[in-house]
Amino acid sequence: MGVRLSEQTWPTLISKVRLGRDEYRVVRPARALRHAMLYEGRLGAELSVDKRAAVVLAMAWGLAARSPHSLVYLPLRTARPADSANQERLLDLVLLHHRLAFPVSRWKRVRALLGAGAPHGVRLPPQAFRRRADAVGEWEYAGKGYSPGDALVAAFAGASGLPSSLRAGGA
């Protein structure tokens, strides 16, 4: 039997970061994801997660898809598997709604200004990712039609920006 996301509460921290006239709401896990890693491999960006991390990732994706004013930040650069030869370029994952129109160039400054954050619990509504019968490639999210692409994905490396697989012309 699968995990029902609507029965889960994701413990998060919420920070507000101001850059000039713009203010960004950043949601991130209250506890580190121990078994999740995003890295740039031979074939592009690769994600490895266990069951608990997969639930958190689904909750984060759902939140980003329905929250057009939030950046959902999953700090994954600290993970490294025991069998790693330390050759992978580790990445963080930031999910956001396309309407936010967040300039990727601002992420490092936003991340640097994150404070302790206020504790918050995220719950998704029942039937959060229900397939619509009348639409191909469209999903219904809590009664509203949306495309899974409404939540944009940006993977950020430490000091050098986007991985090559996510830059213009990449996958």
N, C-alpha and C positions, 0 to 999 in steps of 0.2 A: 504494500500500500504506500502511496506517495505522501509527501508532506503537503499539508494544506497551508499555503502562505497566509491565508486570512486568520489562521489560528496562531500565527507566530507574531511575536513582538521583537523588533530589532532595536536593541539598545544603541543609541547614537549620541553624538555630541553635535550641537549646532553652534556655529560661529558666524558672526557678521563681520565682513571685512570691507573697509572703505578705501577705494583708490580714486582720488579726485572726487568727481561728482557721482561716481558709480559705487553702489554698495552691493556686495555679493553675499548671499546666504550659502554657507558651506555645511553640508551634512556629512559626517564621517562616523565610522564605527566607534563605539565607546571602548571596545576591546579589540586588540589586534587580531587579524585573521592569521592563525598560525599555519594553516595548511592551504595557502593560496599563493600562487606565484604567477606573475605576468612577466614575460621576458621576450626579447627579440632573438628568435632562433634562426636557423638556416632558411626556413620557409616564411619568415615574417613574425608577427606578434603571436605568441603562443601562451595560452592560459591553462594552468593546472590547478585544480581545486578538489577538495574532498567534499563529502555530502554537506557538512555544516557550512562550509564556505560557499557552496553552490546555492544554498538557501539565502545566505546574505547577499550574494550577487543578484539573485532573482528579486529580492526585496529592494535592493538598490536600483535595479533597472526599472522596476515598477514605480518607485518614487520619482526617478528622473523623468519617466514618461508622462507623469501626471503633475509634476511640479515645475512649471516653466520659469520659476524664479530661483531655483536652487542648483548649486553644483554639488554633486554627490561624489565624494572623494574616498577612494579605497586605497590607502597607502600599502602597496604590496612590495615595494623595493627592498624591504628588510628580510624577506623570505629567501631562502636558498636551500634546495634539497641536499641531503647528506651526500648523495652520490654525484654532486655537481663538481665539475672541474673548474669552476669559477670563471667560465668563459662567456656565460650568458650576460647580456645587458639587461639588468632588472628594470622594470617599469612600474609606475603607479597607474591606477585606472581612475579616470574622472568621467562620470556620466552626467549628461545635461540635456535639457530639452532644447530642441532646435530654435525655439522662439527666444531663448535667452541671448542668442547671438554673441556668445562670449568669445572675445579675442584670445586665442591660444597663447599669444605672446604675454598676456598678463598673469598666467598661471603661477609662475615662480614667485612673483610678488605677492599674490593672494596667499599662496601656501606659506610664505615666510611670515605673513602677518596673522596667521591663525593663532588665536588665543587658546585658553583651556577649553572653552566651549561650554554650553549649557546642556545638561543631560536631557534627553528626550527619547521617547519610545515611538517607533514607527510601526503602524499596522496597516496592512493593505485590506481593502474591502473584499468581501466574498466574491468569488467569480471574477477576480481582478483581470485575468488573462483569458477571457472566454472568446472562442472563435466565433465570428459572425458568419451565419449561413449564407448571406447574400453578397459577400465580398471576397474576392480573391486577393490575398496579400494584405488584407485588412484584419484587424482584431478589434474586439470590443473591450474597452477597459472601463469597468465600473459604469456601464451604460453609455459610454461615449466611444464612438468609433475613432480609432487611431491606427497608425501604422507603427510597427515595432521600431521603425526608423525615427520616430518622434524623439526617442532618447538617443542622442548622439553619443558616441564613444570617443574619448580622447585618451590615449596612453601617453604618459609623460615619463621621460627618462630624468635622471638626476640633473646633470648640468648641461646636457646637449640638446634638449628639446625633444621633438617627436622622433620616434624610430623611423627608419627609412621606409618600412612597409606601410606607414600611415601618412607619410608626406605626400604632397601632390604627385599624382601618378602612381602611388602605391595602392595596395589592396585595400 
